[in-house]
Amino acid sequence: MLVGVNIADSWLRAAATPLHCKVEKMPFLYLGLPIGGDPRRLVFWDPVLTRIRNRLSGRKSRFLSFGGRLVLLKSVLTS
């Protein structure tokens, strides 16, 4: 994936063709975290919150202590 910042689209497409990559626009996801957006907006954090809810959903969350939930939250945020 090739993402350009302050580069003309024509140059970006010309560079992506010999490299056999896709051309993407900002913002995009990298390792599950949004890159290039405004972190002050709540929408920016939706993918992260969704992953945390999915990991803590159902029966799994009932069996985790507070410390276990904290460790799981830190692991999701660092991934």
C-alpha positions as CSV (number, residue, x, y, z in Angstrom):
1,M,0.0,0.0,0.0
2,L,1.4,3.4,-0.9
3,V,0.1,6.6,0.7
4,G,1.2,10.0,-0.3
5,V,1.3,13.2,1.7
6,N,1.4,16.4,-0.3
7,I,2.2,14.5,-3.5
8,A,0.2,14.7,-6.7
9,D,-2.0,11.7,-7.4
10,S,-0.5,11.2,-10.9
11,W,3.0,10.9,-9.5
12,L,1.7,8.5,-6.8
13,R,0.0,6.3,-9.3
14,A,3.1,6.3,-11.5
15,A,5.2,5.2,-8.5
16,A,2.8,2.5,-7.4
17,T,2.5,0.8,-10.8
18,P,6.1,-0.6,-11.0
19,L,6.0,-1.5,-7.3
20,H,2.7,-3.4,-7.8
21,C,1.0,-1.7,-4.8
22,K,-2.3,-0.1,-4.1
23,V,-2.7,3.6,-3.7
24,E,-4.6,4.6,-0.6
25,K,-5.9,7.8,0.9
26,M,-5.6,9.2,4.4
27,P,-6.9,8.2,7.0
28,F,-6.1,4.4,6.9
29,L,-5.7,1.6,9.4
30,Y,-2.3,0.4,10.4
31,L,-2.1,-2.5,12.9
32,G,-5.7,-1.8,13.8
33,L,-5.1,1.9,14.7
34,P,-6.3,4.8,12.5
35,I,-3.4,6.8,11.0
36,G,-3.9,10.3,9.6
37,G,-7.2,11.2,11.4
38,D,-8.1,13.6,14.2
39,P,-7.6,11.8,17.5
40,R,-9.7,14.4,19.3
41,R,-12.8,13.1,17.5
42,L,-14.7,10.1,18.9
43,V,-15.1,8.5,15.5
44,F,-11.3,8.2,15.3
45,W,-11.3,5.7,18.2
46,D,-14.2,3.5,17.0
47,P,-12.0,0.7,15.6
48,V,-10.1,0.5,18.8
49,L,-13.2,0.5,21.0
50,T,-14.8,-2.2,18.8
51,R,-11.8,-4.4,19.3
52,I,-11.8,-3.9,23.0
53,R,-15.5,-4.7,23.2
54,N,-15.1,-7.8,21.2
55,R,-12.3,-9.1,23.4
56,L,-14.2,-8.4,26.6
57,S,-17.6,-9.6,25.3
58,G,-19.7,-12.3,26.8
59,R,-18.5,-14.9,29.3
60,K,-14.9,-13.9,29.0
61,S,-15.3,-10.6,30.8
62,R,-17.0,-12.2,33.8
63,F,-14.0,-14.4,34.6
64,L,-11.4,-11.7,34.4
65,S,-10.3,-9.8,37.4
66,F,-9.7,-6.0,37.3
67,G,-6.0,-6.6,36.8
68,G,-6.7,-9.1,34.0
69,R,-8.9,-6.6,32.2
70,L,-6.2,-3.9,32.6
71,V,-3.6,-6.2,31.1
72,L,-5.9,-7.1,28.2
73,L,-6.7,-3.5,27.6
74,K,-3.0,-2.6,27.4
75,S,-2.3,-5.5,25.0
76,V,-5.1,-4.3,22.7
77,L,-3.9,-0.7,22.7
78,T,-0.3,-1.7,22.1
79,S,-1.1,-4.0,19.2
